[in-house]
Amino acid sequence: MNLDIITVGDESSADLTLIWFHGYGANNWGFEPFIKLLNLNLDGRLFVVMPNAPICDGKRSWYPLPSTLNGSVVEDDIGIENSKKNISETLQSYINKDRKTYLGGFSQGAALSLSMGLNNDIKNHGIIAISGYVPSASKINVSDKNKDVYIAHGSNDTTISIETHKRSIDFLKDNKLSYTEFIDDCGHTISKGMINNLTDWLYKKL
């Protein structure tokens, strides 16, 4: 799988590797300013790997989107698993066993980071999920409870609702995972408040 990867930061001197997944229909270049600001806030101590999702039906998507059947949302569990396997195999060469690895993302990218991170599809120390949700939650095997999880959402998000976010929080609770939650008064975006709060949280992990 060709993920058209770009990187930010000095790999040789970084204290933490962050694999960052963009949202549905977006691309990695669109998040480069945010990632560079985050790394600047953290004194350049991140090495960030930013892949691009494959193009499906004219838009970039990490995994098949849910469908609707008789008014109910139906997730493509097999499609998600196959996508995660291909993504994991492609990114393994960027994992440094001597350095902490975090998975993170926005929207569909946040959903992917939660699914891959909690399921250990890529061995990781923590997860950063902004404006996302837990996809195909019943198929996730949470074997490692000792993960740092940061999960943020906008209270006025109309793309992925705050109610969906709350169900994700319930999933973390049910699996006895500790987490840091941040809710801001915003829509489906990464707000200044989220950037500042995430910076403070991530700085303690370095």
MDTraj code that builds the backbone (N, CA, C; nanometers):
import mdtraj as md
import numpy as np

residues = "MET ASN LEU ASP ILE ILE THR VAL GLY ASP GLU SER SER ALA ASP LEU THR LEU ILE TRP PHE HIS GLY TYR GLY ALA ASN ASN TRP GLY PHE GLU PRO PHE ILE LYS LEU LEU ASN LEU ASN LEU ASP GLY ARG LEU PHE VAL VAL MET PRO ASN ALA PRO ILE CYS ASP GLY LYS ARG SER TRP TYR PRO LEU PRO SER THR LEU ASN GLY SER VAL VAL GLU ASP ASP ILE GLY ILE GLU ASN SER LYS LYS ASN ILE SER GLU THR LEU GLN SER TYR ILE ASN LYS ASP ARG LYS THR TYR LEU GLY GLY PHE SER GLN GLY ALA ALA LEU SER LEU SER MET GLY LEU ASN ASN ASP ILE LYS ASN HIS GLY ILE ILE ALA ILE SER GLY TYR VAL PRO SER ALA SER LYS ILE ASN VAL SER ASP LYS ASN LYS ASP VAL TYR ILE ALA HIS GLY SER ASN ASP THR THR ILE SER ILE GLU THR HIS LYS ARG SER ILE ASP PHE LEU LYS ASP ASN LYS LEU SER TYR THR GLU PHE ILE ASP ASP CYS GLY HIS THR ILE SER LYS GLY MET ILE ASN ASN LEU THR ASP TRP LEU TYR LYS LYS LEU".split()
xyz = np.array([
    [0.0850, -0.1199, 0.0000],
    [0.0000, 0.0000, 0.0000],
    [0.0882, 0.1244, 0.0000],
    [0.0653, 0.2144, -0.0954],
    [0.1393, 0.3393, -0.1027],
    [0.0624, 0.4473, -0.0287],
    [0.1185, 0.4936, 0.0845],
    [0.0483, 0.5911, 0.1677],
    [0.1037, 0.7326, 0.1519],
    [0.1964, 0.7523, 0.0553],
    [0.2428, 0.8879, 0.0233],
    [0.2798, 0.9638, 0.1510],
    [0.3754, 0.9099, 0.2249],
    [0.4068, 0.9571, 0.3601],
    [0.4957, 1.0818, 0.3585],
    [0.4622, 1.1794, 0.4448],
    [0.5516, 1.2907, 0.4726],
    [0.5840, 1.2876, 0.6216],
    [0.6972, 1.3436, 0.6584],
    [0.7381, 1.3444, 0.7982],
    [0.7702, 1.4860, 0.8433],
    [0.7544, 1.5075, 0.9732],
    [0.7863, 1.6367, 1.0354],
    [0.8724, 1.6077, 1.1569],
    [0.9821, 1.6843, 1.1732],
    [1.0685, 1.6675, 1.2887],
    [1.1942, 1.5889, 1.2572],
    [1.2864, 1.5935, 1.3523],
    [1.4163, 1.5271, 1.3381],
    [1.4089, 1.3881, 1.4005],
    [1.4124, 1.2863, 1.3177],
    [1.3994, 1.1490, 1.3668],
    [1.5132, 1.1101, 1.4598],
    [1.6324, 1.1621, 1.4343],
    [1.7493, 1.1209, 1.5116],
    [1.7495, 1.1750, 1.6547],
    [1.6815, 1.2880, 1.6791],
    [1.6861, 1.3495, 1.8118],
    [1.5517, 1.3483, 1.8840],
    [1.4469, 1.2995, 1.8192],
    [1.3122, 1.3040, 1.8773],
    [1.2988, 1.2116, 1.9981],
    [1.2106, 1.2492, 2.0887],
    [1.1815, 1.1674, 2.2069],
    [1.0571, 1.0815, 2.1884],
    [0.9756, 1.1126, 2.0877],
    [0.8496, 1.0420, 2.0692],
    [0.8121, 1.0412, 1.9215],
    [0.7653, 0.9265, 1.8737],
    [0.7134, 0.9163, 1.7377],
    [0.5618, 0.9258, 1.7419],
    [0.5066, 1.0134, 1.6599],
    [0.3624, 1.0271, 1.6479],
    [0.3219, 0.9942, 1.5047],
    [0.2365, 0.8941, 1.4893],
    [0.1795, 0.8636, 1.3586],
    [0.0439, 0.9321, 1.3523],
    [0.0277, 1.0246, 1.2569],
    [-0.0916, 1.1083, 1.2525],
    [-0.1748, 1.0784, 1.1279],
    [-0.3038, 1.0471, 1.1493],
    [-0.3964, 1.0141, 1.0414],
    [-0.4956, 1.1286, 1.0183],
    [-0.5036, 1.1760, 0.8962],
    [-0.5967, 1.2842, 0.8616],
    [-0.7400, 1.2321, 0.8542],
    [-0.8355, 1.3220, 0.8322],
    [-0.9762, 1.2855, 0.8258],
    [-1.0211, 1.2440, 0.6868],
    [-1.1446, 1.1962, 0.6784],
    [-1.2028, 1.1515, 0.5523],
    [-1.2085, 1.2672, 0.4523],
    [-1.1623, 1.2400, 0.3299],
    [-1.1671, 1.3407, 0.2247],
    [-1.0583, 1.4452, 0.2321],
    [-0.9766, 1.4404, 0.3360],
    [-0.8669, 1.5373, 0.3520],
    [-0.7365, 1.4727, 0.3040],
    [-0.6227, 1.5321, 0.3404],
    [-0.4930, 1.4722, 0.3084],
    [-0.3904, 1.5158, 0.4119],
    [-0.2738, 1.4536, 0.4083],
    [-0.1727, 1.4821, 0.5105],
    [-0.1200, 1.6248, 0.5036],
    [-0.1094, 1.6812, 0.3834],
    [-0.0572, 1.8174, 0.3718],
    [-0.1455, 1.9186, 0.4440],
    [-0.2743, 1.8930, 0.4482],
    [-0.3651, 1.9850, 0.5142],
    [-0.3426, 1.9959, 0.6638],
    [-0.2800, 1.8930, 0.7226],
    [-0.2551, 1.8940, 0.8666],
    [-0.1112, 1.9309, 0.9007],
    [-0.0300, 1.9555, 0.7981],
    [0.1103, 1.9891, 0.8242],
    [0.1257, 2.1143, 0.9107],
    [0.0501, 2.2233, 0.8876],
    [0.0653, 2.3416, 0.9744],
    [0.0339, 2.3111, 1.1212],
    [-0.0713, 2.2348, 1.1466],
    [-0.1067, 2.1971, 1.2837],
    [0.0037, 2.1138, 1.3476],
    [0.0538, 2.0160, 1.2741],
    [0.1584, 1.9279, 1.3278],
    [0.2867, 2.0067, 1.3551],
    [0.3225, 2.0967, 1.2655],
    [0.4433, 2.1774, 1.2861],
    [0.4280, 2.2683, 1.4077],
    [0.3083, 2.3247, 1.4274],
    [0.2832, 2.4074, 1.5453],
    [0.2923, 2.3239, 1.6718],
    [0.2324, 2.2064, 1.6695],
    [0.2378, 2.1181, 1.7863],
    [0.3816, 2.0817, 1.8197],
    [0.4601, 2.0493, 1.7188],
    [0.6001, 2.0132, 1.7424],
    [0.6807, 2.1322, 1.7921],
    [0.6487, 2.2503, 1.7401],
    [0.7162, 2.3717, 1.7872],
    [0.6841, 2.3960, 1.9346],
    [0.5582, 2.3763, 1.9716],
    [0.5175, 2.3923, 2.1119],
    [0.5905, 2.2946, 2.2032],
    [0.6317, 2.1809, 2.1470],
    [0.6985, 2.0759, 2.2242],
    [0.8491, 2.0763, 2.2002],
    [0.9011, 2.1906, 2.1611],
    [1.0460, 2.2103, 2.1451],
    [1.1078, 2.1167, 2.0425],
    [1.0291, 2.0776, 1.9422],
    [1.0825, 1.9943, 1.8354],
    [1.1156, 1.8525, 1.8769],
    [1.0504, 1.8036, 1.9794],
    [1.0862, 1.6712, 2.0337],
    [1.0031, 1.5577, 1.9749],
    [0.9204, 1.5893, 1.8728],
    [0.8411, 1.4869, 1.8057],
    [0.9011, 1.4521, 1.6703],
    [0.8867, 1.3246, 1.6324],
    [0.9063, 1.2827, 1.4935],
    [0.7702, 1.2347, 1.4475],
    [0.7092, 1.3072, 1.3532],
    [0.5708, 1.2808, 1.3143],
    [0.5664, 1.2191, 1.1753],
    [0.5002, 1.1066, 1.1662],
    [0.4807, 1.0351, 1.0401],
    [0.3365, 1.0604, 0.9952],
    [0.3202, 1.1167, 0.8777],
    [0.1878, 1.1573, 0.8291],
    [0.1579, 1.0885, 0.6960],
    [0.0881, 0.9762, 0.6996],
    [0.0514, 0.9073, 0.5753],
    [-0.0736, 0.9664, 0.5114],
    [-0.0950, 0.9337, 0.3855],
    [-0.2158, 0.9700, 0.3130],
    [-0.3022, 0.8460, 0.2964],
    [-0.4315, 0.8597, 0.3169],
    [-0.5232, 0.7479, 0.2965],
    [-0.5377, 0.7174, 0.1479],
    [-0.5668, 0.5936, 0.1144],
    [-0.5943, 0.5592, -0.0254],
    [-0.7194, 0.6328, -0.0756],
    [-0.7292, 0.6496, -0.2058],
    [-0.8468, 0.7138, -0.2654],
    [-0.9515, 0.6083, -0.2974],
    [-1.0732, 0.6321, -0.2474],
    [-1.1850, 0.5414, -0.2715],
    [-1.3060, 0.6242, -0.3168],
    [-1.3584, 0.5952, -0.4334],
    [-1.4719, 0.6709, -0.4880],
    [-1.4427, 0.8209, -0.4936],
    [-1.3196, 0.8536, -0.5282],
    [-1.2816, 0.9927, -0.5486],
    [-1.2389, 1.0684, -0.4251],
    [-1.2458, 1.0041, -0.3066],
    [-1.2051, 1.0703, -0.1828],
    [-1.1121, 0.9805, -0.1022],
    [-1.0242, 1.0439, -0.0264],
    [-0.9330, 0.9663, 0.0565],
    [-1.0071, 0.9132, 0.1792],
    [-0.9935, 0.7825, 0.2024],
    [-1.0630, 0.7188, 0.3144],
    [-0.9773, 0.6064, 0.3696],
    [-0.9642, 0.6028, 0.5028],
    [-0.8813, 0.5006, 0.5665],
    [-0.9466, 0.3631, 0.5657],
    [-1.0772, 0.3614, 0.5661],
    [-1.1499, 0.2339, 0.5671],
    [-1.2899, 0.2567, 0.5110],
    [-1.3603, 0.1508, 0.4738],
    [-1.4951, 0.1676, 0.4172],
    [-1.5895, 0.2362, 0.5162],
    [-1.6627, 0.3333, 0.4684],
    [-1.7565, 0.4057, 0.5537],
    [-1.8764, 0.3173, 0.5890],
    [-1.9392, 0.3444, 0.7036],
    [-2.0596, 0.2677, 0.7401],
    [-2.1711, 0.2912, 0.6391],
    [-2.2607, 0.1938, 0.6316],
    [-2.3794, 0.2076, 0.5469],
    [-2.5029, 0.2088, 0.6364],
    [-2.6179, 0.2326, 0.5780],
    [-2.7429, 0.2346, 0.6539],
    [-2.8362, 0.1262, 0.6008],
    [-2.8903, 0.0469, 0.6913],
    [-2.9829, -0.0590, 0.6549],
    [-3.1035, -0.0545, 0.7484],
    [-3.2219, -0.0283, 0.6905],
    [-3.3454, -0.0202, 0.7694],
    [-3.3329, 0.0791, 0.8860],
    [-3.2649, 0.1899, 0.8592],
    [-3.2503, 0.2945, 0.9592],
    [-3.1392, 0.2734, 1.0593],
    [-3.0682, 0.1602, 1.0471],
    [-2.9585, 0.1306, 1.1397],
    [-2.8240, 0.1452, 1.0687],
    [-2.7242, 0.1888, 1.1424],
    [-2.5895, 0.2029, 1.0876],
    [-2.5202, 0.0668, 1.0897],
    [-2.4653, 0.0289, 0.9745],
    [-2.3965, -0.0993, 0.9620],
    [-2.2506, -0.0732, 0.9254],
    [-2.1594, -0.1175, 1.0112],
    [-2.0174, -0.0972, 0.9849],
    [-1.9596, -0.2165, 0.9093],
    [-1.8631, -0.1880, 0.8241],
    [-1.7962, -0.2915, 0.7458],
    [-1.6787, -0.3446, 0.8274],
    [-1.7067, -0.4378, 0.9189],
    [-1.6039, -0.4876, 1.0096],
    [-1.4862, -0.5497, 0.9341],
    [-1.5177, -0.6297, 0.8339],
    [-1.4115, -0.6966, 0.7581],
    [-1.3299, -0.5944, 0.6803],
    [-1.3978, -0.4971, 0.6207],
    [-1.3271, -0.3934, 0.5463],
    [-1.2334, -0.3130, 0.6345],
    [-1.2791, -0.2807, 0.7559],
    [-1.1948, -0.2071, 0.8501],
    [-1.0730, -0.2902, 0.8895],
    [-1.0936, -0.4180, 0.9176],
    [-0.9821, -0.5053, 0.9569],
    [-0.8797, -0.5177, 0.8448],
    [-0.9265, -0.5343, 0.7226],
    [-0.8336, -0.5454, 0.6092],
    [-0.7558, -0.4158, 0.5893],
    [-0.8239, -0.3024, 0.6043],
    [-0.7573, -0.1730, 0.5896],
    [-0.6501, -0.1551, 0.6962],
    [-0.6847, -0.1900, 0.8207],
    [-0.5882, -0.1747, 0.9303],
    [-0.4661, -0.2624, 0.9088],
    [-0.4869, -0.3819, 0.8593],
    [-0.3741, -0.4724, 0.8353],
    [-0.2782, -0.4142, 0.7325],
    [-0.3315, -0.3620, 0.6241],
    [-0.2476, -0.3037, 0.5194],
    [-0.1740, -0.1793, 0.5687],
    [-0.2433, -0.0952, 0.6446],
    [-0.1818, 0.0265, 0.6982],
    [-0.0700, -0.0090, 0.7957],
    [-0.0958, -0.1039, 0.8836],
    [0.0030, -0.1462, 0.9826],
    [0.1291, -0.1985, 0.9160],
    [0.1130, -0.2826, 0.8144],
    [0.2290, -0.3398, 0.7455],
    [0.3131, -0.2316, 0.6798],
    [0.2476, -0.1296, 0.6259],
    [0.3187, -0.0222, 0.5571],
    [0.3959, 0.0672, 0.6540],
    [0.3430, 0.0844, 0.7755],
    [0.4029, 0.1794, 0.8701],
    [0.5056, 0.1166, 0.9645],
    [0.5214, -0.0138, 0.9619],
    [0.6105, -0.0798, 1.0576],
    [0.7539, -0.0283, 1.0517],
    [0.7990, 0.0105, 0.9337],
    [0.9383, 0.0556, 0.9194],
    [0.9642, 0.1881, 0.9904],
    [0.8581, 0.2590, 1.0294],
    [0.8747, 0.3872, 1.0980],
    [0.8733, 0.3721, 1.2506],
    [0.8547, 0.2512, 1.2994],
    [0.8478, 0.2278, 1.4429],
    [0.9876, 0.2043, 1.4992],
    [1.0252, 0.2857, 1.5964],
    [1.1538, 0.2722, 1.6650],
    [1.1270, 0.2109, 1.8025],
    [1.1769, 0.0902, 1.8247],
    [1.1494, 0.0193, 1.9493],
    [1.2074, 0.0904, 2.0712],
    [1.3039, 0.1787, 2.0477],
    [1.3684, 0.2498, 2.1586],
    [1.3022, 0.3846, 2.1875],
    [1.1917, 0.4129, 2.1188],
    [1.1246, 0.5409, 2.1375],
    [0.9737, 0.5177, 2.1477],
    [0.9082, 0.5938, 2.2343],
    [0.7635, 0.5817, 2.2479],
    [0.6947, 0.6116, 2.1150],
    [0.5905, 0.5369, 2.0871],
    [0.5108, 0.5589, 1.9670],
    [0.3661, 0.5874, 2.0066],
    [0.3116, 0.6956, 1.9535],
    [0.1715, 0.7305, 1.9748],
    [0.1007, 0.7324, 1.8398],
    [-0.0259, 0.6934, 1.8398],
    [-0.1095, 0.7034, 1.7214],
    [-0.2109, 0.8146, 1.7434],
    [-0.2329, 0.8961, 1.6437],
    [-0.3270, 1.0064, 1.6606],
    [-0.3931, 1.0451, 1.5306],
    [-0.5016, 1.1209, 1.5420],
    [-0.5674, 1.1654, 1.4210],
    [-0.6899, 1.2494, 1.4487],
    [-0.7475, 1.2980, 1.3399],
    [-0.8671, 1.3825, 1.3454],
    [-0.9801, 1.3163, 1.2675],
    [-1.1011, 1.3164, 1.3239],
    [-1.2204, 1.2649, 1.2590],
    [-1.2038, 1.1168, 1.2249],
    [-1.2117, 1.0791, 1.0964],
    [-1.1915, 0.9377, 1.0622],
    [-1.0514, 0.8920, 1.1022],
    [-0.9561, 0.9837, 1.0977],
    [-0.8205, 0.9510, 1.1423],
    [-0.8143, 0.9240, 1.2915],
    [-0.8966, 0.9959, 1.3689],
    [-0.9057, 0.9705, 1.5129],
    [-0.9685, 0.8346, 1.5379],
    [-1.0715, 0.8018, 1.4593],
    [-1.1358, 0.6710, 1.4712],
    [-1.0365, 0.5598, 1.4406],
    [-0.9564, 0.5786, 1.3365],
    [-0.8547, 0.4793, 1.3012],
    [-0.7513, 0.4649, 1.4116],
    [-0.7080, 0.5770, 1.4686],
    [-0.6065, 0.5709, 1.5741],
    [-0.6597, 0.4999, 1.6981],
    [-0.7876, 0.5212, 1.7316],
    [-0.8482, 0.4511, 1.8446],
    [-0.8563, 0.3012, 1.8175],
    [-0.9022, 0.2648, 1.6979],
    [-0.9165, 0.1234, 1.6642],
    [-0.7813, 0.0527, 1.6607],
    [-0.6846, 0.1105, 1.5903],
    [-0.5526, 0.0481, 1.5782],
    [-0.4769, 0.0530, 1.7093],
    [-0.4925, 0.1647, 1.7814],
    [-0.4193, 0.1801, 1.9069],
    [-0.4684, 0.0879, 2.0160],
    [-0.6004, 0.0813, 2.0345],
    [-0.6573, -0.0031, 2.1397],
    [-0.6408, -0.1504, 2.1075],
    [-0.6423, -0.1833, 1.9783],
    [-0.6290, -0.3226, 1.9357],
    [-0.4831, -0.3655, 1.9203],
    [-0.3910, -0.2697, 1.9380],
    [-0.2476, -0.2943, 1.9212],
    [-0.2127, -0.3451, 1.7819],
    [-0.2825, -0.2944, 1.6798],
    [-0.2451, -0.3282, 1.5427],
    [-0.1064, -0.2730, 1.5114],
    [-0.0740, -0.1621, 1.5727],
    [0.0630, -0.1096, 1.5771],
    [0.0960, -0.0932, 1.7248],
    [0.2033, -0.1544, 1.7697],
    [0.2394, -0.1444, 1.9105],
    [0.2616, 0.0018, 1.9471],
    [0.1943, 0.0467, 2.0525],
    [0.1983, 0.1887, 2.0855],
    [0.1860, 0.2111, 2.2356],
    [0.2236, 0.3315, 2.2770],
    [0.2139, 0.3707, 2.4179],
    [0.0911, 0.4560, 2.4452],
    [0.0337, 0.5148, 2.3386],
    [-0.0800, 0.6023, 2.3620],
    [-0.1505, 0.6431, 2.2346],
    [-0.2655, 0.7087, 2.2545],
    [-0.3533, 0.7444, 2.1444],
    [-0.4029, 0.8880, 2.1627],
    [-0.4090, 0.9619, 2.0519],
    [-0.4651, 1.0970, 2.0511],
    [-0.5805, 1.0980, 1.9510],
    [-0.7005, 1.1229, 1.9991],
    [-0.8180, 1.1193, 1.9119],
    [-0.8961, 1.2491, 1.9250],
    [-0.9029, 1.3252, 1.8164],
    [-0.9765, 1.4520, 1.8156],
    [-1.0945, 1.4412, 1.7191],
    [-1.2142, 1.4633, 1.7725],
    [-1.3373, 1.4611, 1.6930],
    [-1.3578, 1.3279, 1.6219],
    [-1.3379, 1.2192, 1.6950],
    [-1.3528, 1.0871, 1.6351],
    [-1.4526, 1.0000, 1.7085],
    [-1.4381, 0.8693, 1.6910],
    [-1.5251, 0.7716, 1.7563],
    [-1.4549, 0.6366, 1.7502],
    [-1.5105, 0.5351, 1.8134],
    [-1.4531, 0.4006, 1.8098],
    [-1.5296, 0.3175, 1.7063],
    [-1.4695, 0.2889, 1.5906],
    [-1.5399, 0.2122, 1.4874],
    [-1.5345, 0.0616, 1.5148],
    [-1.6398, -0.0101, 1.4775],
    [-1.6454, -0.1558, 1.4968],
    [-1.5950, -0.1944, 1.6355],
    [-1.6513, -0.1280, 1.7353],
    [-1.6019, -0.1423, 1.8729],
    [-1.6057, -0.2869, 1.9220],
    [-1.7064, -0.3632, 1.8802],
    [-1.7196, -0.5008, 1.9288],
    [-1.6084, -0.5914, 1.8786],
    [-1.5356, -0.5484, 1.7767],
    [-1.4283, -0.6295, 1.7190],
    [-1.2908, -0.5946, 1.7759],
    [-1.2859, -0.4965, 1.8648],
    [-1.1576, -0.4535, 1.9208],
    [-1.1240, -0.5368, 2.0437],
    [-1.0021, -0.5869, 2.0473],
    [-0.9536, -0.6648, 2.1612],
    [-0.8561, -0.5791, 2.2410],
    [-0.9029, -0.5244, 2.3512],
    [-0.8188, -0.4371, 2.4345],
    [-0.7419, -0.5240, 2.5331],
    [-0.6211, -0.5615, 2.4954],
    [-0.5404, -0.6485, 2.5813],
    [-0.4457, -0.5700, 2.6709],
    [-0.4121, -0.4481, 2.6289],
    [-0.3191, -0.3632, 2.7056],
    [-0.3966, -0.2452, 2.7636],
    [-0.4144, -0.2474, 2.8943],
    [-0.4895, -0.1411, 2.9613],
    [-0.4018, -0.0209, 2.9952],
    [-0.2707, -0.0357, 2.9810],
    [-0.1778, 0.0691, 3.0245],
    [-0.1414, 0.1617, 2.9088],
    [-0.2412, 0.2272, 2.8550],
    [-0.2180, 0.3212, 2.7456],
    [-0.2576, 0.4624, 2.7882],
    [-0.1849, 0.5593, 2.7358],
    [-0.2225, 0.6990, 2.7539],
    [-0.3230, 0.7349, 2.6446],
    [-0.4436, 0.7715, 2.6821],
    [-0.5455, 0.8057, 2.5827],
    [-0.5904, 0.9500, 2.6032],
    [-0.5772, 1.0285, 2.4976],
    [-0.6261, 1.1668, 2.4973],
    [-0.7386, 1.1739, 2.3951],
    [-0.8562, 1.2181, 2.4397],
    [-0.9716, 1.2210, 2.3503],
    [-1.0435, 1.3554, 2.3650],
    [-1.0543, 1.4292, 2.2548],
    [-1.1133, 1.5639, 2.2562],
    [-1.2259, 1.5722, 2.1548],
    [-1.3194, 1.6622, 2.1820],
    [-1.4345, 1.6756, 2.0930],
    [-1.4953, 1.8147, 2.1065],
    [-1.5628, 1.8573, 2.0022],
    [-1.6344, 1.9843, 2.0068],
    [-1.7789, 1.9621, 2.0480],
    [-1.8264, 2.0405, 2.1417],
    [-1.9636, 2.0229, 2.1899],
    [-2.0671, 2.0548, 2.0826],
    [-2.0269, 2.1313, 1.9799],
    [-2.1181, 2.1686, 1.8713],
    [-2.0859, 2.0961, 1.7409],
    [-2.0181, 1.9834, 1.7511],
    [-1.9811, 1.9053, 1.6330],
    [-2.1065, 1.8437, 1.5717],
    [-2.1350, 1.8766, 1.4459],
    [-2.2510, 1.8200, 1.3775],
    [-2.2113, 1.7109, 1.2784],
    [-2.0812, 1.6861, 1.2620],
    [-2.0336, 1.5798, 1.1732],
    [-2.0253, 1.4471, 1.2482],
    [-1.9581, 1.4503, 1.3626],
    [-1.9563, 1.3369, 1.4560],
    [-2.0072, 1.3930, 1.5879],
    [-2.1264, 1.3575, 1.6237],
    [-2.1968, 1.4231, 1.7339],
    [-2.1307, 1.4009, 1.8692],
    [-2.1612, 1.4887, 1.9626],
    [-2.1109, 1.4750, 2.0990],
    [-2.1686, 1.3483, 2.1638],
    [-2.2863, 1.3058, 2.1191],
    [-2.3445, 1.1809, 2.1697],
    [-2.2599, 1.0611, 2.1255],
    [-2.2105, 1.0643, 2.0021],
    [-2.1216, 0.9587, 1.9539],
    [-1.9921, 0.9580, 2.0347],
    [-1.9418, 1.0769, 2.0635],
    [-1.8230, 1.0888, 2.1480],
    [-1.8470, 1.0251, 2.2844],
    [-1.9631, 1.0496, 2.3422],
    [-1.9933, 0.9953, 2.4742],
    [-1.9966, 0.8427, 2.4724],
    [-2.0432, 0.7845, 2.3616],
    [-2.0418, 0.6387, 2.3496],
    [-1.8984, 0.5862, 2.3443],
    [-1.8095, 0.6637, 2.2844],
    [-1.6680, 0.6255, 2.2824],
    [-1.6090, 0.6297, 2.4228],
    [-1.6478, 0.7307, 2.4994],
    [-1.6036, 0.7401, 2.6386],
    [-1.6551, 0.6199, 2.7175],
    [-1.7790, 0.5807, 2.6928],
    [-1.8350, 0.4636, 2.7604],
    [-1.7550, 0.3377, 2.7269],
    [-1.7099, 0.3277, 2.6017],
    [-1.6287, 0.2125, 2.5609],
    [-1.4973, 0.2091, 2.6390],
    [-1.4350, 0.3245, 2.6547],
    [-1.3103, 0.3312, 2.7316],
    [-1.3348, 0.2914, 2.8766],
    [-1.4445, 0.3410, 2.9332],
    [-1.4783, 0.3076, 3.0713],
    [-1.5050, 0.1579, 3.0877],
    [-1.5833, 0.1025, 2.9952],
    [-1.6181, -0.0390, 3.0029],
    [-1.4940, -0.1280, 2.9975],
    [-1.3908, -0.0800, 2.9283],
    [-1.2674, -0.1574, 2.9155],
    [-1.1622, -0.1156, 3.0186],
    [-1.2076, -0.0350, 3.1162],
    [-1.1226, 0.0047, 3.2292],
    [-0.9926, 0.0718, 3.1838],
    [-1.0071, 0.1588, 3.0835],
    [-0.8936, 0.2356, 3.0330],
    [-0.8967, 0.3755, 3.0932],
    [-0.7826, 0.4231, 3.1370],
    [-0.7749, 0.5608, 3.1844],
    [-0.7615, 0.6530, 3.0634],
    [-0.8140, 0.7738, 3.0754],
    [-0.8125, 0.8653, 2.9623],
    [-0.8197, 1.0089, 3.0111],
    [-0.7786, 1.0996, 2.9247],
    [-0.7944, 1.2424, 2.9473],
    [-0.8908, 1.2950, 2.8424],
    [-0.9990, 1.3562, 2.8876],
    [-1.1017, 1.4068, 2.7971],
    [-1.1010, 1.5597, 2.7984],
    [-1.1151, 1.6176, 2.6796],
    [-1.1249, 1.7632, 2.6699],
    [-1.2387, 1.7989, 2.5746],
    [-1.3347, 1.8751, 2.6234],
    [-1.4472, 1.9206, 2.5426],
    [-1.4365, 2.0712, 2.5256],
    [-1.4417, 2.1163, 2.4014],
    [-1.4363, 2.2598, 2.3751],
    [-1.5657, 2.3041, 2.3073],
    [-1.5940, 2.4315, 2.3163],
    [-1.7154, 2.4890, 2.2587],
    [-1.6905, 2.5207, 2.1113],
    [-1.6864, 2.4149, 2.0306],
    [-1.6560, 2.4327, 1.8890],
    [-1.7243, 2.3235, 1.8088],
    [-1.7098, 2.3299, 1.6761],
    [-1.7669, 2.2303, 1.5883],
    [-1.6661, 2.1228, 1.5537],
    [-1.6718, 2.0762, 1.4287],
    [-1.5859, 1.9668, 1.3827],
    [-1.4534, 2.0252, 1.3354],
    [-1.3684, 2.0556, 1.4315],
    [-1.2420, 2.1217, 1.4019],
    [-1.1435, 2.0992, 1.5155],
    [-1.0193, 2.1388, 1.4938],
    [-0.9199, 2.1394, 1.6010],
    [-0.9065, 2.2831, 1.6480],
    [-0.9599, 2.3118, 1.7634],
    [-0.9626, 2.4486, 1.8136],
    [-0.8305, 2.4870, 1.8797],
    [-0.8143, 2.6163, 1.9032],
    [-0.6963, 2.6654, 1.9740],
    [-0.6903, 2.6050, 2.1143],
    [-0.8071, 2.5932, 2.1788],
    [-0.8114, 2.5327, 2.3112],
    [-0.7639, 2.3888, 2.3100],
    [-0.8011, 2.3148, 2.2064],
    [-0.7558, 2.1759, 2.1939],
    [-0.6047, 2.1687, 2.1751],
    [-0.5523, 2.2576, 2.0924],
    [-0.4073, 2.2589, 2.0681],
    [-0.3322, 2.2860, 2.1985],
    [-0.3769, 2.3851, 2.2747],
    [-0.3107, 2.4191, 2.4002],
    [-0.3218, 2.3056, 2.5019],
    [-0.4415, 2.2454, 2.5122],
    [-0.4624, 2.1377, 2.6073],
    [-0.3829, 2.0134, 2.5688],
    [-0.3815, 1.9810, 2.4394],
    [-0.3046, 1.8667, 2.3918],
    [-0.1555, 1.8880, 2.4129],
    [-0.1086, 2.0103, 2.3902],
    [0.0330, 2.0404, 2.4120],
    [0.0719, 2.0132, 2.5564],
    [-0.0093, 2.0610, 2.6503],
    [0.0192, 2.0385, 2.7923],
    [0.0191, 1.8894, 2.8262],
    [-0.0771, 1.8159, 2.7713],
    [-0.0879, 1.6730, 2.7995],
    [0.0308, 1.5961, 2.7406],
    [0.0646, 1.6280, 2.6162],
    [0.1695, 1.5539, 2.5475],
    [0.3076, 1.5862, 2.6028],
    [0.3249, 1.7101, 2.6499],
    [0.4557, 1.7485, 2.7055],
    [0.4927, 1.6595, 2.8237],
    [0.3925, 1.6178, 2.9010],
    [0.4181, 1.5319, 3.0170],
    [0.4562, 1.3897, 2.9780],
    [0.4339, 1.3544, 2.8514],
    [0.4650, 1.2193, 2.8047],
    [0.6053, 1.2072, 2.7472],
    [0.6691, 1.3206, 2.7245],
    [0.8016, 1.3185, 2.6634],
    [0.9095, 1.2737, 2.7618],
])
top = md.Topology()
chain = top.add_chain()
for i, resn in enumerate(residues, 1):
    res = top.add_residue(resn, chain, resSeq=i)
    for name in ("N", "CA", "C"):
        top.add_atom(name, md.element.get_by_symbol(name[0]), res)
traj = md.Trajectory(xyz[None], top)
